[in-house]
Amino acid sequence: MGLSEATLHHAGYSQHRKPYYSRKKSQITGFLLRLQVKGTCKASLNGTWYPLKPGDLILSRPGESYQLMIDSEPSDNGSLPIDSADYYLYCSGTWIEDKCGAGSFPEHASIGVSDEVVSLWRRIVYEKRNIREDNAELLDYLLRVLYLTLERAVRNRVTGTARNDQYLPYRLKQYIELHATEPLTLKEIAKQHDISVSTASHIFSKTFGQSIMRYAVNVRLTIAAERLLVSDMRLEDIAEAAGFNSYPYFCRAFHARYQMPPSAYRSRRYRSTDL
């Protein structure tokens, strides 16, 4: 498979716990994509320095210069220890050129750190290291999927930054669905979307007719109900895996929604099997 497609040259995960500074400007001959996932650093693209935090994505195009600087940050108690990490890849090909060579993709954007993007990037890193397999075609398609996913994330974040009230509640909804089994607070959800708690609560309830946390509970109940029918896990373990910290609360919430306790709901699996 030639450069007429999408060719991945390098991909990896980089972690820094010591200061780092690339003194020489690297002259990029392909396309460099880099996503900050932990800590902070600074990157220079054609002489413009960008402070990067988790969720910041940069794109360097052929012929552009690139520098990276990682250092400790000052705090009230002195300097913070360095713990910076990122995913990166270096690629070329006419498909990539057509997609991001025309200037439609910004050189710097804040897209957040999503499970969707990170899992795709991890898979690409794994396949690139898996040198014993003939996986060039698979890498080609994975690279395309990752780029299109990043492109959509950039587009969605720009829309959200514009405070499009018709779109923002759906971003909140998607975030809850992706993180429902994790500890969630209204404050954290609002912070992830750079809005106030009151704004998040208002636009979500106005759009969906229920509060954010009530929706999170309903998503968790749906997850638990599915596992009750397909898993032999203990009820307490299912509740915990679905994101409930309190088993009694889980039982009350489950009964209120399904009009039966979790044990009775599970018995439906056996009744349906007997038919």
MIMARTOR-662352 format. One record per residue (C-alpha): z, x, y; residue number from 0. Coordinates in steps of 0.2 Angstrom, whole numbers, always signed. Example, Ala and Ser with C-alpha at 12.3 -4.5 7.8 and 13.67 -1.06 7.14 Angstrom:
2
       Z       X       Y   num
     +39     +62     -22     0
     +36     +68      -5     1
***
This chain:
275
       Z       X       Y   num
      +0      +0      +0     0
      -6      +8     +16     1
      -1      +8     +34     2
     -11      -8     +37     3
      +4     -18     +31     4
     +22     -14     +35     5
     +28      +3     +29     6
     +46      +8     +28     7
     +50     +26     +30     8
     +68     +27     +32     9
     +83     +15     +31    10
    +102     +17     +30    11
    +119     +14     +35    12
    +128     +26     +47    13
    +146     +28     +51    14
    +154     +40     +64    15
    +172     +44     +65    16
    +169     +60     +76    17
    +160     +62     +93    18
    +141     +63     +91    19
    +128     +67    +104    20
    +110     +70    +101    21
    +106     +82    +115    22
     +87     +82    +112    23
     +77     +67    +116    24
     +69     +61    +100    25
     +51     +57    +102    26
     +48     +41     +92    27
     +31     +41     +82    28
     +35     +24     +73    29
     +47     +10     +77    30
     +65     +12     +76    31
     +77      -3     +74    32
     +96      -1     +75    33
    +110     -14     +74    34
    +127      -9     +79    35
    +139     -17     +67    36
    +156      -9     +71    37
    +164      +0     +86    38
    +154      +5    +101    39
    +142     +19    +107    40
    +128     +22    +120    41
    +109     +23    +117    42
     +96     +29    +128    43
     +78     +22    +128    44
     +66     +31    +139    45
     +81     +37    +150    46
     +89     +20    +151    47
    +107     +21    +144    48
    +113      +5    +135    49
    +132      +3    +130    50
    +131      -5    +113    51
    +144     -16    +104    52
    +144     -25     +88    53
    +129     -36     +87    54
    +118     -26     +99    55
    +101     -22     +93    56
     +89      -9    +100    57
     +70      -6     +97    58
     +62     +10    +101    59
     +43     +10    +100    60
     +30     +24     +97    61
     +30     +37    +110    62
     +47     +32    +118    63
     +62     +44    +119    64
     +78     +40    +110    65
     +96     +47    +112    66
    +112     +42    +105    67
    +130     +46    +111    68
    +146     +41    +102    69
    +163     +45    +109    70
    +181     +38    +110    71
    +185     +25    +123    72
    +199     +26    +135    73
    +213     +14    +134    74
    +230     +10    +141    75
    +238     +21    +128    76
    +225     +35    +129    77
    +209     +37    +119    78
    +205     +25    +105    79
    +200     +33     +88    80
    +181     +33     +85    81
    +175     +21     +72    82
    +157     +17     +75    83
    +144     +10     +62    84
    +126      +4     +62    85
    +111      -1     +51    86
     +95      +8     +55    87
     +77      +8     +49    88
     +61     +18     +54    89
     +44      +9     +50    90
     +26      +9     +55    91
     +10      -1     +51    92
      -1     -13     +60    93
      +9     -29     +55    94
     +24     -21     +64    95
     +13     -16     +79    96
      +6     -33     +80    97
     +23     -41     +80    98
     +33     -29     +92    99
     +20     -18    +100   100
     +15     -31    +112   101
     +31     -31    +122   102
     +37     -48    +116   103
     +52     -40    +107   104
     +65     -33    +119   105
     +71     -15    +118   106
     +89     -21    +119   107
     +96     -38    +114   108
    +113     -45    +108   109
    +111     -55     +92   110
    +129     -54     +84   111
    +133     -48     +67   112
    +127     -61     +55   113
    +129     -61     +36   114
    +111     -66     +35   115
    +105     -50     +44   116
    +117     -38     +36   117
    +113     -44     +18   118
     +95     -42     +21   119
     +97     -24     +29   120
    +109     -19     +14   121
     +95     -25      +2   122
     +82     -14     +11   123
     +94      +1     +11   124
     +97      -1      -8   125
     +78      -3     -12   126
     +74     +12      -2   127
     +86     +22     -11   128
     +80     +15     -28   129
     +67     +29     -30   130
     +65     +26     -49   131
     +57      +9     -46   132
     +39      +5     -40   133
     +46      -6     -26   134
     +34      -3     -11   135
     +27     -21     -11   136
     +45     -28     -12   137
     +50     -16      +3   138
     +35     -22     +12   139
     +40     -40     +11   140
     +59     -37     +14   141
     +54     -28     +30   142
     +44     -42     +36   143
     +58     -55     +32   144
     +71     -44     +41   145
     +60     -42     +56   146
     +56     -61     +57   147
     +75     -64     +55   148
     +79     -53     +69   149
     +65     -60     +80   150
     +72     -78     +77   151
     +90     -71     +81   152
     +84     -64     +97   153
     +75     -80    +102   154
     +90     -90     +98   155
    +102     -79    +107   156
     +91     -80    +123   157
     +90     -99    +122   158
    +109     -99    +120   159
    +111     -88    +135   160
    +101    -100    +145   161
    +115    -113    +140   162
    +103    -125    +133   163
    +115    -139    +129   164
    +103    -147    +116   165
    +103    -131    +106   166
    +120    -123    +108   167
    +130    -136     +97   168
    +118    -132     +83   169
    +122    -113     +84   170
    +140    -118     +83   171
    +137    -129     +68   172
    +127    -115     +59   173
    +141    -103     +63   174
    +154    -114     +55   175
    +143    -117     +40   176
    +141     -98     +37   177
    +159     -94     +40   178
    +168    -110     +33   179
    +178    -101     +20   180
    +185     -88     +32   181
    +199     -91     +43   182
    +192    -100     +58   183
    +200    -104     +75   184
    +192    -114     +89   185
    +196     -99    +101   186
    +187     -87     +89   187
    +172     -98     +87   188
    +170    -100    +106   189
    +172     -81    +109   190
    +158     -78     +96   191
    +146     -88    +107   192
    +152     -82    +124   193
    +158     -99    +130   194
    +175    -107    +134   195
    +185    -117    +121   196
    +183    -132    +132   197
    +164    -131    +133   198
    +163    -128    +114   199
    +174    -143    +110   200
    +165    -154    +122   201
    +147    -151    +117   202
    +150    -151     +99   203
    +160    -167     +99   204
    +147    -175    +110   205
    +132    -170     +99   206
    +140    -173     +82   207
    +154    -186     +85   208
    +168    -175     +78   209
    +178    -160     +83   210
    +173    -143     +78   211
    +188    -140     +66   212
    +186    -157     +58   213
    +168    -152     +54   214
    +175    -135     +47   215
    +187    -145     +36   216
    +172    -156     +30   217
    +162    -141     +25   218
    +176    -134     +16   219
    +179    -150      +6   220
    +160    -151      +2   221
    +161    -133      -5   222
    +177    -137     -15   223
    +169    -153     -22   224
    +154    -144     -28   225
    +165    -131     -37   226
    +176    -144     -45   227
    +160    -150     -54   228
    +153    -134     -59   229
    +168    -122     -61   230
    +183    -121     -72   231
    +193    -112     -59   232
    +211    -119     -56   233
    +212    -132     -42   234
    +223    -120     -32   235
    +210    -106     -33   236
    +196    -118     -28   237
    +206    -124     -13   238
    +209    -106      -7   239
    +191    -100     -11   240
    +185    -115      +0   241
    +195    -109     +15   242
    +211    -119     +13   243
    +227    -110     +16   244
    +238    -125     +11   245
    +235    -133      -6   246
    +245    -149      -1   247
    +234    -151     +14   248
    +219    -148      +4   249
    +224    -162      -8   250
    +228    -174      +6   251
    +211    -170     +15   252
    +201    -172      -1   253
    +209    -188      -6   254
    +206    -195     +12   255
    +187    -191     +11   256
    +183    -194      -8   257
    +196    -208     -11   258
    +203    -199     -26   259
    +213    -183     -30   260
    +204    -167     -34   261
    +209    -168     -53   262
    +201    -186     -54   263
    +185    -180     -45   264
    +183    -166     -58   265
    +185    -178     -72   266
    +168    -185     -66   267
    +160    -170     -73   268
    +165    -174     -91   269
    +161    -193     -89   270
    +143    -188     -83   271
    +141    -176     -98   272
    +146    -189    -110   273
    +132    -201    -104   274
***
